[in-house]
Amino acid sequence: MTLPPPRFAWPLSCALALTACTADIISPNPRVYDPAAGTWVGDPGAGGGGPGVATYDPHFSCDPSAAAPPAATPIKRLSKVHYTAALNEALAPLAAADRAALLDSVKGWLALVPEDTSLGDGLVTQAHVDATFSLAYALGTAVAASATYTNPLLASCGAGATRSSLSNATCLRSFVNAFGRRAFRRPLTAAETQDFVTFYGTLQADGLAGVLTRFLAHPLFFYPLDNEGQQRSGTEGVDATYQLDAYEQASRLTFFFWSSPPDDALLDAVPSLSAEQLVARVLDDARARRGVGDFYRHWLELDETPPLPSSVTPAFTAFAAGENVGAAGHNHREDMIREVVELGVHHTLVQPGRYEDLLTSPYAFAATADLARLYGTTAWNGDPSTLMPLPGGRRGLLTRAALVVSGSEITHPIFKGKRVRVQVLCDELAPPPPTLNITPLQPDVTQSQRQIVEQATAAQACQACHKQMNGLGFVTEGFDALGRTRTAEQKFDAQGAKVGEVAIDTTVTTAVVPGAQLTLAGPD
């Protein structure tokens, strides 16, 4: 049994690299978007037609028989976010305030767990080992030292159970099975239960602290090993393929959609759920918004959005006049990040759609007056039924303020293009050669930022990379460094005086896949 297709199209352009697909990315499609109706109109295979604005609609054809066999799945640790959530879930029987107090007591060790460098960071270093083992010991010792913490964890033994109840063999086994299931995210085997029960007995007075420490430092806690399923093909230890079992499916789904492991209620239900029911239950939970939001933050590197302002200069002050940027009580950067997260959550969970819906969405998700003013609209109240189109025909993920903002009065086409090339198109860019002398762009009040970038990167040594980035950044030059629509680029001198305007050009022709050309045009 395999997981069914999701109820929405996965918003992962990278997934195309995992299928045997061919793409027609230059033929126009008659399917169009009707802003008034809020729907797509026309049949892509039958000529389409209808009101609205014609939209580029790439389509793909796949040959499942040409797909490569599944590759080996590397052993990966939990991300730091997921590891922290797993610690919290292991202590789920405790009151929320007590869990928070416990985790706060070990925050020093948690801080020593290295931060993840990317969405798929699975590197394990000595720092991970040292910090997680020390944290497990500190947390296990702290829990065992207080009845406030131990008594709720012993509820599986019955009402009124205390630490002394563990002298009863039935209670001890019940506790090991209950805590172990949350730690391993599946029921313990009989051999595992007996192993932990025996281990408890060898430690005598320190048995509880030892068992808790061992569970929290166990590889099955820190790694989603996915090694419980049935073998489907191949040879064990060589090229075998396994099917995830139901508990492993549950963990994968909840870590992705909830950013946390399965809770006790879901673990109770797993044996009775079909794969379809399991997916539906996870997606219908309010926590799915959190995990999907985290995905968009990591995928698009939203936490790398520059501070606003990055530096306070007379030119930026004049450029951003009237927008409250940097003023007390205003946080444009967080407003921008939140909008992209809401956009992703909406098209993933609230109004499930295809990848094209994410890239062409016309709706404003600006929840504050500050961001709404930058867009020229009114603040959204959070109700999906009240969503309004962005003014001027503006649409799509890549036109959002968080993806075009620079932190200064000058746009950064190179950075914008790199984000599209790497994060959206999933290409890799080689680092500049060590002999390349990179000099900062020089301001010029007579030239557009596009012209300045083109001249600075015209050399053949630069074009090896910049030909893959620049065009993808130029296409959104119709938006200024705060994300406002513009028809000309304002120029300021060092004292903040506006010294003129220059024309902008957003039309480019750039290769997005080998052998194909896609003409892009932004608002101008």
N, C-alpha and C positions, 0 to 999 in steps of 0.2 A: 504494500500500500504506500502510495506517495501522497504528499500534501497536494490538495487541489489548487488550481489557479486562484489567486486572490480576487477579491470582489472589485478590485481596481487595478489599473495598470501600474506596475511598480515604477515609481519616479526615479529610475536609475538608468541614466544613459549608458553607464558602464556595462549593464547587463547585456547589451547588444554584442559585446565582445565575446560573450560566453555562448552564443548561438551561431548556427550556420546560416547567416542572414545576408541577403543582398539588398541594397537600398537604392531606390530611385529618388535622388534628392534634388533633381533639377526640373522635373516635369511639374507644371502647375496642376493643381487639383481643383475641380469646380466646387468642392465643398466649402461653404462660407459660413461665417459667424454672424448671427443676427443679434445685435446688442439689445434691441427692444425685447426680443423674446428670451434672450439669455441662453440661446441654444445654437447648435450647429445646424445648418440647413443644406440639404442636397445630398445625393447619394454619390460617393466617390466613384462608384463603378457604373453609374448610369447617367452621367452628365450633369447631375446636380441642378443648381440654379436656385434662385430665391433672393430675398433681400439681404442686405448686410454688406460688409466689407470683405472683399476677396482676401483669402488668407493662404499663405504657403502651407501646404499640407504634405509633408514627406510620408511615404508609405514604404513598408518593408515586406519582403516575402521570405519565408524560412523553409528550409528543407531539413526536417528532423533527422532524416537518414544520414545527412552529411555532418551532423554534430559530432564533435570530438568526444571520446569517452570521458567520464568524470575523472578529474585529476585527484591526486592524493590530497586529502585535507590536512593541513598542518595542525599540530597541537598549538593552541593559542590560549593564553591566559585571559582572565576577565580584564576588561578595561578598568581603570581606576573608578570611574563612575559606577560600573556594574559591581565591582568588588565592594564598594561602600554600600551599595544597595543590598548586596547579599549579606553583609554583616548585619544590616538593619533587619532584614527578613529573618535571619537566624534567631533574632531576639524578639520576634513578633508577639509572643504572648505577653510581653511586658507592656506597661503603659507607655504611651508615646513620649511623655516627659522623661520617664526612666531610661528609655532607649537613647534619647537624646543626651542625657547626662552621662551614660556609659560611653557613648561614642565620643563625647567631648573629653572624657577622661583619657582617651587614647589618641587624641587629635595630633599629638606630637609625633607618634609613630606613623599615623596616617599621612601626615605631611611629608614624611620621608619616603613614602611610596612614590616613585617617579611619575610625573604627569605623562599622559599619552601624547605622542607627537603627531598622530594622525588618527583617522577613523579606524584604520586597520592595523594599528600598532600592536604587534604581538610580542615584541622583544622582552625577554626576561633577563634581568641583570642581577648582579650580586646585591644591589640596593633593594630590588624587589624582594629577594629572598630574606635579607636581614630584616627589613621593615615588617613584612607580613608575619614572619615567625615571632618577632618581638611583640607585634600588636596582638597576635593570637594569645600569647602567654599573658600579656597585660589584661586583656579583656576577660579571658577565662578566670584569672585570679580575682579580678574585681567582681565578677558575677558571683563566684563561689563565696566571697567574703560577706555578702549581705543577703538577708532573708527577703528584702524588698525585691531582689532580682531572682533569687533561686526559687521562691515559692511559686510565682507565675509559670516558670519553666517546668515545674513539677505537677502542673494541673493534669497532665496525662495520667498521673497516678490516682486521681480522684480529688474531691474537695478536701481542703485542709491539709494536703500533703506538705511536708517540710523536708529539709535536707536529711533529717534522720530517717525519713521514709525510705531512703535509698538502701537501707539495710535489708529491706524486703526484696527478694530476688525478682518478683513480678513487677514491682515498681521500678526497679533499676532497669529492667529490660524495656519497660514501657517508655521510660525517659530517654534511653539510648535510641530507641526507634523513632520517637517523636522529634527529638532534636536532630538526629542523624538524617531524617528525611528532608528537613529544611536545609541542612548543610549540603547534602549530596544531590538534592533536588529530585529525588526518587526514593522509594522505599529501600531500606537496607536489606541485603541478603541475610539469610540465617547465619552464615559464617561471619559476616561483618558484625552482626549484633553480638554474637558470642565473643568475638575478638575484643570489642569495646567493653563488654561486661567483664571479661577476664582482666583487661587492662585496668579497669576501675579497682578491682580487688587487689592488684599488686601495689597500688599507690596508697592504700589505707586512708589516712585522714586527708590526703591531697587528691583523692580519687576524682571528685567532681571537677576541680580546677584542671586536672590532667585530662579528663575526657573532653571537656569543653575546648581546651587548648588544642588537643589533637584533632578534633573535628575542624576547627577554624584554620588550622595550619595544613590540613590535608590536601593533597593534590586534587582530589575530587571536589573540593570547595573552590580552589583557585583556578582550576582549568575545566572548561567544558569539554571533556574528553570524547564524548559521543562514541563510545565503544561498546554499547550495550545491545545494538540492533542485530538483526539476523543477517548472515552472509547471503548475498544474492548471486554473486558471480565471482569468478577468478579463484586464485589460490591464496590461502591464508599466508600472510607475511610477504607476499609477492605483489599481486595485483588485485587483491580481493576488494569487492564493493559491498558495502553494508547498507541496510536500510535503517534509518533512525527509528528507535522505538518511540512509543507515545510520550514518555517522560522527556526524552531528548527533544522531540518536536516541541513540546510545551516550553521547555527552557529556551530554545532558539526563538520561538515566537515572543515570549514575554520579555526576554532581554532586548530584543529588537524593538518591540512595540511599547513596552512598559518601562524600559531601562531598569528592570529589576527582575529577580527570579520569580518562578511560580509561587503563589502563596498557598497556605494550607487548603483553602477552599478549592483552588484549581487542582492541586495534587490529589485531593479527595475525589474529584470528578473525572480525572484523566482516564481511568479504566473504563468508564461508561460512555466516553465521547468518541464519535467518529472523527476522522481527520477534519472533515468539513465543520463539524460542530465545535471542535477545538479552535479552529481559526476564527469562527464567528464569535465564540465566547471571548477570545482575547481582543478582537477588534471592537467588540461592543462595549468593552470596559472603558471607563473614563480615563484610565491610565494610559490608554493607547495614544492619546494626544501628547503625553509627555515624551514617550519614546520616539514618535514620529517627529516631534519638534526637535529633539536632540539629534536625530538623523540629519535634518536640514541644517542645523547649526554646524555639525561636523562636516558634512558633504561640501557645503559652500564656504566653509571656514569663516562663518559669520563673526566668531569671536576675534578675528583678525581685522574687523572693521576699524579703521583708524579713529583715534580720539577726535572729538569735535570741540574746539579746534585743536589741531595737533600743536600749533604754536600761535600765539596771539601777536599778529602783526598789523600795522595800519592798513595794509592792503586787504587782509582777510576781514578786518573789522568793517571796512567800507563795503566789501563784497557781500557780507552777511548782515548788513544793517537791517534792523526790523524783524529779525528771525529769532531772537532770544537764544542764539547759539552760545553755549557756555554760561548762560545766566543761571543763578541759583533757582532750583526748582524745575529746571528744564534739562532733559537728557535726550537730545536728538538721536544720538548713537543707539541707545537702547530702543527708542521708538522704531528706528529703521530695522534693527535686528528682529524685533518682535513682529513687524509687518511681514517680513519674509517667512518667518516661522508660521504665522497665521495663514499665509497664502499656501504654504505647503500642506499644512494640516487640513485646510479646507478642501483642496483638490485630492487629498489622499483618503480622508475619513468622512468629512461632512458631506461633500458632494463628489463622490468618487469619480475620477476621470482618467483620461489617458495622459501620457507624457506631454502630448501636444497641448493639452489644456493647461498644464503648468507653465509651459513656455509661452503661451499666448493669452493667458488670463487677463481680462480687461478690468478686473475689479480692484477697487481701492480698499486695502485692509489697514489704512492709517487710523489708529485708534486714539490718537491725540490731536489736539488742535495744532500743535507745532508741525507735525508731519503732514497733516491735512493741508496746512497753508502752503507748504513747499510744493504739494501736488496741485494746489488750486481747487481743492474740494472740501467737503465737510467731514468732521471726525466720524468714524464708524463706531456704532454702539455695540458691536460684537454679535449682533443677530444676523445670521446668514441671509435671512429674507430681506434685509435692508441694504445689502451690498449695492453700491453704485459704481458705474464704470468710471475709470479715470478720465479726466478731461482730455480733449484733443486727440482722441484715438490712441492714446498711450496704452500699451499692453505688454504683458509678458513678464516672466521672472527676471530677465536680465536688464530690464529698465528700472528696477526698483532702486530706491535711493541707497540702500545698503550696498548695492553692487556697483555703484558709480561714484559714491562719495570719496573724497580724497583727504579731507582734513585741512586743506588749505584752499586758496581761491583758484588754484590751478588744477585741472583734471590730470589724471594719470592713465593715459591710454595703454601704456605698456602693462601696467599692473592689471588693468581691466581685461586686456586681451589674454594675459597669462592665466587669469582665473578661469576664463571660458575654456581656454585650450586644455588646461590641466584638470580642473574640477568638473567641468561639464562634458567636454569631449574625451576626457580620460586619456589624453596623450601625455607622453613624457618629454621633457625638454632637457637636453644635455646642459651641464653648467658651462659658463663661458670659459674659453681656454685660459690657462693661467697667465699667458703672456699678453692677454688683452688689457689694454689700458682704458678703464671705464671712467669717463669724466661726467660730472653732473650736467644735466640739461641747463642751458643758459637762457634766461628769460629774454624775450624780445617783444616789445609792445606793438611791433608792426606785423607780427606773424601769429598765426593760430598755433595752438599747442600741437595740433596734428603736423603742421609744417615743421615745427621745431623738432619733433620726434623723428619725422621722416629724414630730415637732414642729419640728425645726430646718429642715426642707425643705418645710413645708406651704404656704409662700407661692406664689402663682401663678408668679412669676418663677423660682422654684426648680423647680417641677413640670415645666416644659418639658423638662428633662433627667431629673430625679430620678424621674419616673413611669416612665421606661424602665429605671432601674437598681435602685431601692430594692427592689422586689419580688423581683428575681432574687438579691439579696443576702440578703434576709430568709429565704429558703427554706432556707438552710444555717445558720441561727442555732441549730440543734440540735447544732452542734459549737462548742466553745469556741475561744479564740484560739490554742490549740496543736493543734487538730484532734481533741480528745477528744470523744466523744459525751457530751452532757449533757441533763438533764431540767429544770434550772433554772440561772439565771445567778448566779454568785457575785459578791458585791460586797465590795470592800476599801476601807478608808480610806487616806489618804496615808501612814500609818505602817505599813501592811501588815496591819492587823487585819481579819479577816473580820467584816463588820457585818450580813450577812444574805444572803438569796437572793430573786430575783424570778422570776416565771414567764416563760417564753419562748413565743413564738407564731411558728410557721414556715409557717402556711397563708396563701397569697396567691393572688390572681387577677390575672394580668398578661397583657397583650397581647404575643405574641412575633412575630406577623406581622399585617399590616393585616387587620382584620375578623374575627380569630379570637381566642378566649380559651382559655387553658390553665391549669387549676388545678394548682398545685404544692403538695406537702406534704413537708416534711422530717421527720426523726425527732424526736419530742418526747415 
